[in-house]
Amino acid sequence: MGAIENERMSPQIIDLMNQRNCDSFYNKEKSVDILKAYADRGGLASGCDIKSIAEYLPKSGNLLEVGAGYGRVIDTILKSGFIGKIVGLEKSERLYDYLCKRYDDRSENVNIICCDVMKYNPGYKFDIITSLWSNISDFSKTTQLDYLERLSFLMSDTGSLFLDVSVSDVAPLNASAYDKQTFQVEPQDGYFIEGYIPSVDEISDYVEKLGLVIKLAIRYSTDTGRQRLLFIFTK
């Protein structure tokens, strides 16, 4: 069912902030419970982000869910009637183990892989890539362009990339500190996340440098009224 992907490529960019977040939060014992609580509080537990772009999401094809977490996005996509193949990519070994147990009975169309997206190379391209709930913010400002470049590499020439971000002029709901788009979250002792929220201008600059096209950009409200941005990119 799941597989720990070998690093088959030459060494890729290592984002130290992303690695720290994995060590200080995502690989810790209570990470699943905290993520679920944050999704509830932020109004994302129902999958409203996916539902807001449902008409643009194909019902079949090869789909890559980056940063699969506890399976929130995968569940919503499966419930939408998607009949293609889903690869859930998760760097945290703890979350990977959780996902493997959760989707064991659906192994025919859901495959969970434990790997850093910056090193992932399956040997084929994806028709659909989802990077939701601010996954890009787990990467530092200096590495976000590289992150999107990696997703572009993994996307087919006719594919679509779905990217969700927080609104950069509003502090994240759970932030203990926020300054100039940089935030820190400390859910409890010994747990720590830091991140950087890119502005619309920065995202536009990333897209231009990569030769991608913004097919859609929407501002939507979560179930608890939080404002977020969702983009669809194509080549």
VENPEQUI-V597248 format. One record per pair of residues at least 4 apart in sequence whose ideal C-beta (glycine too) atoms are under 8 Angstrom apart, sorted by sequence separation. I is the first residue (numbers start at 1). J is the second residue. D is the distance in Angstrom with one decimal. If there is no record, write none. Layout:
{{I & J & D} {I & J & D}}
This chain:
{{7 & 11 & 7.8} {15 & 19 & 6.6} {16 & 20 & 6.2} {17 & 21 & 6.4} {18 & 22 & 6.7} {19 & 23 & 6.4} {20 & 24 & 5.6} {21 & 25 & 5.5} {22 & 26 & 4.8} {23 & 27 & 6.0} {24 & 28 & 7.3} {27 & 31 & 7.1} {30 & 34 & 5.6} {31 & 35 & 6.1} {32 & 36 & 6.4} {33 & 37 & 6.4} {34 & 38 & 6.3} {35 & 39 & 6.3} {36 & 40 & 6.5} {37 & 41 & 6.3} {38 & 42 & 5.8} {44 & 48 & 6.4} {47 & 51 & 5.8} {48 & 52 & 6.1} {49 & 53 & 7.5} {50 & 54 & 6.5} {53 & 57 & 6.0} {69 & 73 & 7.6} {71 & 75 & 5.4} {72 & 76 & 6.7} {73 & 77 & 6.2} {74 & 78 & 6.3} {75 & 79 & 6.3} {76 & 80 & 6.5} {78 & 82 & 6.1} {82 & 86 & 7.3} {92 & 96 & 6.3} {93 & 97 & 6.4} {94 & 98 & 6.7} {95 & 99 & 6.2} {96 & 100 & 6.4} {97 & 101 & 6.7} {98 & 102 & 6.3} {99 & 103 & 6.1} {100 & 104 & 6.4} {103 & 107 & 6.9} {106 & 110 & 4.7} {107 & 111 & 7.1} {115 & 119 & 6.1} {116 & 120 & 6.9} {131 & 135 & 4.5} {134 & 138 & 7.4} {139 & 143 & 4.6} {140 & 144 & 7.2} {143 & 147 & 6.1} {144 & 148 & 6.6} {145 & 149 & 6.2} {146 & 150 & 6.5} {147 & 151 & 6.8} {148 & 152 & 6.2} {149 & 153 & 6.5} {150 & 154 & 6.6} {151 & 155 & 6.3} {155 & 159 & 4.1} {166 & 170 & 7.0} {171 & 175 & 4.8} {178 & 182 & 7.3} {179 & 183 & 8.0} {187 & 191 & 4.9} {198 & 202 & 4.2} {199 & 203 & 7.1} {200 & 204 & 6.3} {201 & 205 & 6.4} {202 & 206 & 6.5} {203 & 207 & 6.4} {204 & 208 & 6.3} {205 & 209 & 6.4} {206 & 210 & 6.3} {221 & 225 & 5.6} {222 & 226 & 4.4} {14 & 19 & 6.6} {21 & 26 & 6.3} {22 & 27 & 5.6} {26 & 31 & 5.3} {39 & 44 & 4.6} {40 & 45 & 4.8} {43 & 48 & 6.6} {44 & 49 & 6.2} {46 & 51 & 7.5} {68 & 73 & 7.0} {77 & 82 & 4.8} {90 & 95 & 4.9} {115 & 120 & 4.7} {131 & 136 & 6.3} {139 & 144 & 5.1} {155 & 160 & 7.6} {178 & 183 & 4.6} {186 & 191 & 6.5} {198 & 203 & 5.2} {207 & 212 & 4.6} {221 & 226 & 6.9} {25 & 31 & 5.9} {39 & 45 & 4.3} {68 & 74 & 6.1} {90 & 96 & 4.8} {155 & 161 & 5.6} {166 & 172 & 5.7} {172 & 178 & 6.8} {177 & 183 & 6.5} {178 & 184 & 7.8} {186 & 192 & 5.5} {187 & 193 & 7.9} {207 & 213 & 7.5} {221 & 227 & 6.1} {222 & 228 & 6.3} {50 & 57 & 7.0} {103 & 110 & 4.4} {113 & 120 & 7.4} {139 & 146 & 7.8} {171 & 178 & 3.7} {177 & 184 & 4.3} {185 & 192 & 7.3} {186 & 193 & 7.9} {207 & 214 & 5.9} {220 & 227 & 7.7} {221 & 228 & 7.8} {65 & 73 & 5.3} {78 & 86 & 7.5} {136 & 144 & 5.6} {139 & 147 & 4.7} {175 & 183 & 4.3} {176 & 184 & 5.4} {184 & 192 & 7.1} {185 & 193 & 4.3} {198 & 206 & 7.4} {219 & 227 & 6.2} {220 & 228 & 6.0} {25 & 34 & 7.8} {36 & 45 & 7.2} {65 & 74 & 5.7} {77 & 86 & 6.7} {90 & 99 & 6.1} {103 & 112 & 6.2} {152 & 161 & 7.1} {175 & 184 & 6.5} {176 & 185 & 6.1} {184 & 193 & 7.1} {185 & 194 & 7.6} {219 & 228 & 7.3} {220 & 229 & 7.9} {151 & 161 & 5.6} {175 & 185 & 5.7} {176 & 186 & 4.8} {184 & 194 & 5.0} {185 & 195 & 7.8} {204 & 214 & 7.3} {219 & 229 & 5.6} {220 & 230 & 6.2} {88 & 99 & 5.8} {136 & 147 & 6.0} {172 & 183 & 5.2} {174 & 185 & 5.0} {183 & 194 & 6.9} {218 & 229 & 7.3} {65 & 77 & 7.5} {74 & 86 & 6.0} {100 & 112 & 5.2} {136 & 148 & 7.2} {171 & 183 & 6.6} {182 & 194 & 7.3} {183 & 195 & 5.5} {217 & 229 & 6.9} {218 & 230 & 5.3} {99 & 112 & 4.5} {148 & 161 & 8.0} {168 & 181 & 5.2} {172 & 185 & 6.9} {174 & 187 & 6.9} {182 & 195 & 7.4} {183 & 196 & 7.8} {217 & 230 & 7.5} {63 & 77 & 6.9} {74 & 88 & 5.5} {182 & 196 & 5.4} {183 & 197 & 6.9} {216 & 230 & 7.8} {217 & 231 & 5.1} {88 & 103 & 7.4} {148 & 163 & 7.8} {181 & 196 & 5.7} {182 & 197 & 8.0} {216 & 231 & 6.8} {217 & 232 & 7.9} {96 & 112 & 6.2} {181 & 197 & 4.8} {216 & 232 & 4.2} {71 & 88 & 7.1} {96 & 113 & 7.9} {181 & 198 & 7.3} {200 & 217 & 7.8} {214 & 231 & 6.1} {215 & 232 & 4.4} {96 & 114 & 3.9} {181 & 199 & 6.8} {214 & 232 & 7.5} {215 & 233 & 6.6} {63 & 82 & 7.1} {214 & 233 & 6.2} {215 & 234 & 5.1} {57 & 77 & 7.4} {68 & 88 & 3.5} {131 & 151 & 6.3} {213 & 233 & 6.6} {59 & 80 & 7.7} {63 & 84 & 5.7} {65 & 86 & 6.4} {68 & 89 & 6.2} {69 & 90 & 7.0} {93 & 114 & 5.8} {212 & 233 & 4.5} {213 & 234 & 5.0} {59 & 81 & 5.9} {60 & 82 & 7.1} {62 & 84 & 6.3} {63 & 85 & 6.9} {65 & 87 & 7.0} {67 & 89 & 7.1} {68 & 90 & 4.5} {88 & 110 & 6.5} {90 & 112 & 6.7} {92 & 114 & 7.9} {129 & 151 & 5.4} {212 & 234 & 6.9} {213 & 235 & 7.0} {50 & 73 & 6.3} {57 & 80 & 7.1} {59 & 82 & 5.7} {60 & 83 & 5.2} {61 & 84 & 4.5} {62 & 85 & 5.2} {63 & 86 & 4.9} {64 & 87 & 5.1} {65 & 88 & 4.9} {66 & 89 & 5.3} {67 & 90 & 6.7} {86 & 109 & 6.1} {88 & 111 & 7.2} {90 & 113 & 7.4} {91 & 114 & 7.1} {172 & 195 & 7.8} {212 & 235 & 6.2} {49 & 73 & 7.9} {59 & 83 & 6.2} {60 & 84 & 4.1} {61 & 85 & 7.8} {63 & 87 & 7.0} {65 & 89 & 6.7} {67 & 91 & 7.4} {85 & 109 & 5.7} {86 & 110 & 4.9} {87 & 111 & 5.2} {88 & 112 & 4.7} {89 & 113 & 5.5} {90 & 114 & 6.0} {91 & 115 & 6.8} {211 & 235 & 7.2} {47 & 72 & 6.6} {51 & 76 & 7.2} {57 & 82 & 7.6} {59 & 84 & 7.4} {62 & 87 & 7.3} {64 & 89 & 6.2} {70 & 95 & 6.6} {74 & 99 & 7.9} {84 & 109 & 7.2} {86 & 111 & 7.2} {87 & 112 & 7.9} {88 & 113 & 7.1} {91 & 116 & 5.1} {129 & 154 & 6.3} {172 & 197 & 7.4} {47 & 73 & 6.9} {50 & 76 & 4.4} {54 & 80 & 6.2} {58 & 84 & 7.4} {69 & 95 & 6.0} {83 & 109 & 7.4} {85 & 111 & 7.2} {87 & 113 & 6.1} {89 & 115 & 6.2} {91 & 117 & 7.2} {129 & 155 & 5.3} {207 & 233 & 6.2} {45 & 72 & 7.0} {50 & 77 & 6.3} {68 & 95 & 7.2} {71 & 98 & 7.9} {136 & 163 & 6.5} {44 & 72 & 7.1} {47 & 75 & 7.1} {70 & 98 & 6.2} {71 & 99 & 5.7} {78 & 106 & 7.5} {89 & 117 & 5.8} {118 & 146 & 7.2} {126 & 154 & 5.6} {137 & 165 & 6.8} {203 & 231 & 6.7} {47 & 76 & 3.0} {51 & 80 & 8.0} {70 & 99 & 7.3} {74 & 103 & 7.2} {118 & 147 & 7.2} {125 & 154 & 6.4} {126 & 155 & 5.8} {127 & 156 & 5.6} {135 & 164 & 7.8} {136 & 165 & 6.2} {137 & 166 & 6.8} {168 & 197 & 4.5} {200 & 229 & 7.1} {46 & 76 & 7.8} {50 & 80 & 7.0} {117 & 147 & 7.4} {120 & 150 & 7.9} {125 & 155 & 6.2} {126 & 156 & 6.3} {129 & 159 & 6.8} {131 & 161 & 7.1} {132 & 162 & 6.8} {134 & 164 & 6.6} {167 & 197 & 7.8} {168 & 198 & 6.6} {68 & 99 & 5.8} {71 & 102 & 5.4} {89 & 120 & 6.1} {125 & 156 & 3.8} {127 & 158 & 7.2} {128 & 159 & 6.4} {129 & 160 & 7.4} {131 & 162 & 6.9} {132 & 163 & 7.7} {133 & 164 & 6.2} {134 & 165 & 5.7} {166 & 197 & 4.9} {168 & 199 & 4.4} {47 & 79 & 7.6} {70 & 102 & 7.7} {71 & 103 & 7.0} {78 & 110 & 7.6} {118 & 150 & 5.5} {122 & 154 & 7.8} {125 & 157 & 7.7} {127 & 159 & 4.8} {128 & 160 & 5.8} {129 & 161 & 4.7} {130 & 162 & 4.7} {131 & 163 & 5.1} {132 & 164 & 4.2} {134 & 166 & 5.3} {165 & 197 & 6.4} {168 & 200 & 7.4} {39 & 72 & 6.0} {117 & 150 & 6.0} {126 & 159 & 6.0} {127 & 160 & 7.5} {129 & 162 & 6.9} {131 & 164 & 7.1} {165 & 198 & 6.3} {35 & 69 & 5.7} {36 & 70 & 6.3} {117 & 151 & 7.5} {120 & 154 & 7.1} {125 & 159 & 6.7} {128 & 162 & 7.3} {35 & 70 & 5.5} {87 & 122 & 7.4} {74 & 110 & 6.4} {35 & 72 & 8.0} {32 & 70 & 4.9} {134 & 172 & 7.8} {165 & 203 & 7.1} {87 & 126 & 7.5} {141 & 181 & 7.8} {163 & 203 & 7.7} {141 & 182 & 8.0} {84 & 127 & 7.5} {68 & 112 & 6.8} {84 & 128 & 7.8} {137 & 183 & 7.9} {67 & 117 & 7.6} {66 & 117 & 5.3} {161 & 212 & 7.5} {144 & 196 & 7.1} {167 & 219 & 7.6} {77 & 130 & 7.7} {173 & 226 & 6.3} {144 & 198 & 5.8} {138 & 193 & 7.8} {141 & 196 & 4.6} {160 & 215 & 7.0} {140 & 196 & 5.9} {73 & 130 & 5.8} {138 & 195 & 5.8} {139 & 196 & 7.5} {141 & 198 & 7.5} {170 & 227 & 6.8} {137 & 195 & 3.8} {144 & 202 & 7.6} {148 & 206 & 5.2} {152 & 210 & 5.3} {73 & 132 & 5.5} {137 & 196 & 5.9} {148 & 207 & 7.6} {73 & 133 & 7.7} {137 & 197 & 5.3} {152 & 212 & 6.2} {167 & 227 & 5.1} {31 & 92 & 7.1} {72 & 133 & 7.5} {134 & 195 & 7.1} {137 & 198 & 7.5} {145 & 206 & 5.0} {149 & 210 & 5.8} {167 & 228 & 6.5} {32 & 94 & 7.9} {62 & 124 & 7.2} {64 & 126 & 4.3} {136 & 198 & 6.4} {144 & 206 & 6.6} {148 & 210 & 6.1} {166 & 228 & 6.1} {167 & 229 & 6.3} {31 & 94 & 6.2} {32 & 95 & 6.9} {62 & 125 & 7.6} {63 & 126 & 6.5} {66 & 129 & 6.6} {134 & 197 & 7.1} {165 & 228 & 7.0} {166 & 229 & 7.6} {31 & 95 & 6.6} {62 & 126 & 4.8} {63 & 127 & 6.9} {64 & 128 & 7.1} {66 & 130 & 6.8} {67 & 131 & 6.9} {69 & 133 & 7.4} {145 & 209 & 6.4} {148 & 212 & 7.8} {164 & 228 & 6.2} {165 & 229 & 5.1} {26 & 91 & 7.2} {27 & 92 & 5.0} {29 & 94 & 7.5} {61 & 126 & 7.8} {62 & 127 & 5.1} {63 & 128 & 4.2} {64 & 129 & 4.7} {65 & 130 & 5.0} {66 & 131 & 4.7} {145 & 210 & 7.5} {164 & 229 & 7.1} {165 & 230 & 7.9} {26 & 92 & 3.8} {27 & 93 & 6.4} {28 & 94 & 7.1} {32 & 98 & 5.6} {61 & 127 & 3.4} {62 & 128 & 7.2} {63 & 129 & 7.5} {64 & 130 & 7.2} {67 & 133 & 7.6} {164 & 230 & 4.9} {165 & 231 & 7.7} {27 & 94 & 4.9} {61 & 128 & 5.6} {63 & 130 & 6.9} {163 & 230 & 7.1} {164 & 231 & 7.8} {26 & 94 & 6.9} {27 & 95 & 7.9} {67 & 135 & 4.3} {162 & 230 & 7.0} {163 & 231 & 4.7} {22 & 91 & 5.6} {26 & 95 & 5.9} {58 & 127 & 6.6} {66 & 135 & 5.8} {162 & 231 & 7.5} {163 & 232 & 7.8} {22 & 92 & 5.5} {58 & 128 & 6.1} {162 & 232 & 5.7} {163 & 233 & 6.7} {57 & 128 & 7.0} {67 & 138 & 7.1} {161 & 232 & 7.1} {160 & 232 & 5.6} {161 & 233 & 4.3} {18 & 91 & 7.8} {160 & 233 & 7.1} {161 & 234 & 7.5} {160 & 234 & 5.6} {159 & 234 & 7.2} {158 & 234 & 7.9} {159 & 235 & 7.3} {158 & 235 & 7.7} {157 & 235 & 5.5} {50 & 130 & 7.8} {155 & 235 & 7.0} {152 & 233 & 7.8} {50 & 132 & 7.4} {49 & 132 & 5.4} {152 & 235 & 7.2} {49 & 133 & 7.1} {66 & 151 & 6.9} {4 & 93 & 8.0} {44 & 133 & 6.2} {64 & 154 & 6.2} {4 & 96 & 7.7} {2 & 96 & 6.4} {39 & 133 & 7.6} {2 & 99 & 7.1} {2 & 100 & 4.1} {132 & 230 & 8.0} {1 & 100 & 5.8} {1 & 103 & 7.2} {58 & 160 & 7.7} {1 & 104 & 5.7} {15 & 118 & 7.2} {12 & 116 & 7.7} {14 & 118 & 7.2} {56 & 160 & 7.2} {13 & 118 & 5.7} {57 & 162 & 7.3} {1 & 107 & 4.3} {12 & 118 & 4.4} {56 & 162 & 8.0} {12 & 119 & 5.1} {3 & 111 & 7.5} {5 & 113 & 5.1} {7 & 115 & 7.9} {2 & 111 & 7.0} {3 & 112 & 8.0} {4 & 113 & 7.5} {5 & 114 & 6.7} {53 & 162 & 6.3} {1 & 111 & 7.0} {2 & 112 & 4.0} {3 & 113 & 5.6} {4 & 114 & 4.5} {5 & 115 & 3.7} {9 & 119 & 6.1} {1 & 112 & 6.8} {2 & 113 & 6.5} {3 & 114 & 7.5} {4 & 115 & 7.1} {2 & 114 & 6.8} {7 & 119 & 5.0} {9 & 121 & 5.0} {8 & 121 & 5.7} {5 & 119 & 7.6} {5 & 120 & 6.1} {49 & 164 & 5.3} {5 & 122 & 7.8} {21 & 138 & 5.5} {18 & 138 & 5.2} {17 & 138 & 7.4} {18 & 139 & 5.3} {17 & 139 & 6.8} {18 & 140 & 7.5} {17 & 140 & 4.4} {15 & 139 & 5.0} {16 & 140 & 7.3} {15 & 140 & 5.7} {18 & 143 & 7.4} {17 & 143 & 7.7} {15 & 143 & 4.3} {13 & 143 & 6.2} {15 & 146 & 7.8} {42 & 173 & 5.3} {15 & 147 & 7.6} {41 & 173 & 6.2} {42 & 174 & 7.7} {13 & 146 & 4.9} {41 & 174 & 7.2} {38 & 173 & 7.6} {38 & 174 & 5.7} {12 & 150 & 7.6} {38 & 187 & 7.8} {34 & 187 & 5.0} {34 & 188 & 7.7} {34 & 191 & 6.9} {30 & 188 & 7.5} {56 & 215 & 7.7} {31 & 191 & 7.8} {56 & 216 & 6.4} {30 & 191 & 7.2} {25 & 187 & 7.8} {28 & 190 & 7.2} {28 & 191 & 5.9} {53 & 216 & 7.2} {53 & 218 & 7.3} {24 & 190 & 7.8} {25 & 191 & 5.3} {52 & 218 & 6.6} {24 & 191 & 6.6} {25 & 192 & 6.3} {24 & 192 & 4.3} {25 & 193 & 4.9} {52 & 220 & 4.5} {24 & 193 & 7.2} {21 & 192 & 7.9} {49 & 220 & 7.3} {20 & 192 & 7.8} {21 & 193 & 5.1} {48 & 220 & 7.3} {21 & 194 & 6.7} {49 & 222 & 7.6} {20 & 194 & 7.0} {21 & 195 & 7.4} {48 & 222 & 5.5} {48 & 223 & 5.5} {56 & 232 & 5.8} {17 & 194 & 5.9} {46 & 223 & 5.6} {53 & 230 & 6.0} {17 & 195 & 7.4} {43 & 221 & 7.8} {44 & 222 & 5.6} {45 & 223 & 7.5} {52 & 230 & 6.3} {17 & 196 & 7.8} {43 & 222 & 3.0} {44 & 223 & 7.5} {49 & 228 & 7.0} {53 & 232 & 6.7} {42 & 222 & 5.9} {43 & 223 & 3.6} {43 & 224 & 3.3} {49 & 230 & 6.2} {42 & 224 & 6.4} {43 & 225 & 6.8} {41 & 224 & 6.9} {43 & 226 & 5.5} {42 & 226 & 5.6}}
